[in-house]
């Protein structure tokens, strides 16, 4: 890829001392504008939803965006501004500081994990088809009556709908 853009492979490390620093900078850039989704939304729970939808959209807009973002700890204005907006919305929804922090982590982990799975499922190919076939065979010939009953839903689920359901479940106690 470096050759395609006319630079040497190690050129980026002149700007970033480590791969981790590069990934953290990329994660910070991905969140540009995410907190703006909450502007003008008056109900705290709906503000939380808007923020999490914005994060999901941002991560989905980059190839492997969720994988790049996962595990980074950016301290730039995009990341901290997003975290601040989420924390304020959760506090205004009735949570104390401790509960708001825990809920924010749950929402962030849910969203990042969901997008990792969503991006993996959106890259169809022979390997993914083989994995789905293998799953169906294992269920069909194993002792898994519940999974057999729902197997079509396991691999044919609307991931946007699933994200919304998870968001509603995680914020059910908010006002």
N, C-alpha and C positions, 0 to 999 in steps of 0.2 A: 504494500500500500504506500509506503514511503516513496518508492520509486515512481509511482503513478502521479504523485504531486510534486515530484522533482526535488526531494530532500533525501538526506541520508537517514538510515534507520535510527541512529542515536541522536538526531537533531533535537527531538523533543526534550531529551534529558538535559539539554542546555538551559531549558526553561523550567523544568521540573526535576528535582533531584532524585525522585524515585517514581516507580510505577504507581504506588499508592497516592502520591501527591498529584500525579496526573489524573487518576481516577476521581480523586476528591474535587479537583478543579472542574472536571467534566460534570460531576454530580451537581455542583454549585450552578453551573451554567444551565443545566437542564431545568432547574427550578425557576429560572427567570420568568417573572410574570405570574407565577402560580398563586401567590397570595392575592392578586388582584381579583380573582374569581369571587372573593367574599365581599367585595365592595358593594354597598347598596343592599345587601341581604340583611334584613333586620332580625329575623328569628335565628337564635343561636344554633339550633340543631341544623337548620337549613344552611347556615354559614359553614358548619363543619362539613356537611355533605358537599357543598360547592368546593371547598378546599380539597377534599379528598378526590373528588372527580377531576379537579384541575391537576392534581399530582398524578393521577392515573393517566390522564391524557398526555401529560408531559413525558412520562416514562415510556408510554406507548409510541410516542413520536420519534424515538430514537431506537435504532437497532440494538437489541439487548440493553435497552435503557435501564430496566429494573435491575439487571445483573450488575451493571456499572454502578448504579446508585447504592445498591445493597452494601452495607458494611462501611460506608464512608461516613466521615464525621466532619462535614464542611462547616466552616465558621464564617462564611461570607454572608452578605446581606440578603441574598435570595433564600438561603436555607434558614437563617435565623429569623428573617421576616416572616417566612411561612410558619415556622414553629411558634412564633409570637402570636400570629393571627389565629392559629389553631388553639393555642393555650387560652387566649382571651375568649374565644367562642365557647370553649368547653367550660370555663369558669362562669361565663354569663348564662350557660345552660344549667347551672346549679351545682357543679362539682367543686369540691375544695381543691387546693393546689396539688395535693398528693394524688387524688383520684383523677384530676385532669391530666397530670403527667402520665399516669399509668394508661389512661384511655388513649392519650395521644400516641403512646408507644404501640398499643394494640392496633390502632387505626393505621399507623405508618407501616407496621409489620404486615398487617393484612393486605394493605394496598400493594406494597412492594412484592410480597409473595404471590398475590393474585396476578399481578402483571408478569412476573417471571413465568408462571404457568400459561398465561394468555399468549405471551410472545412465543413460548415453545410450541404451543398448539397452532400458532399462525404460520409456522414454517413447514408446510406440508411437504412430503417427499416419501420416497420408498421406505426410509427408516421409520418414520412416524406411522405409516400404514402398516408396516410389519409389527410394530409395537401394539397397535390397536387390535390387529388380528390375533396376536399372541394373548392379549388380555381376554378377548372374547373366547378363545379356545380354553384358556385356563378356567374361566368361569363356567363355561358349558360343561366341561368334563370333570370339574371339581365338586366338592360338597359345599357350595355357596348359594343356597336357595334365595337369600335376600338379594345378593348381587345379580343372580340370574334374572330376578324379577325386574331389576332396574338397569340392566346393562346398557340398554339403548340410551338412557339418560346419562350414563357415565361418560360417554364419548361424544354425545351429540348435544351438549348443553349450551345454552346461550350464555356466554361468559359475561356479557354486559349485565344481563338480568341477574346472574349469580353475584356479581359485584354489588349491585344495588341491594340485593337481599342481605348480603354480609354487612353492608354499611348500615342498613336499618337495624339489624340485630345488635351490632356493636354500639349503636347510639340510642337504643330503645329507652334507656332510663333518663335521657336528656329531655329538658323542657323546651 
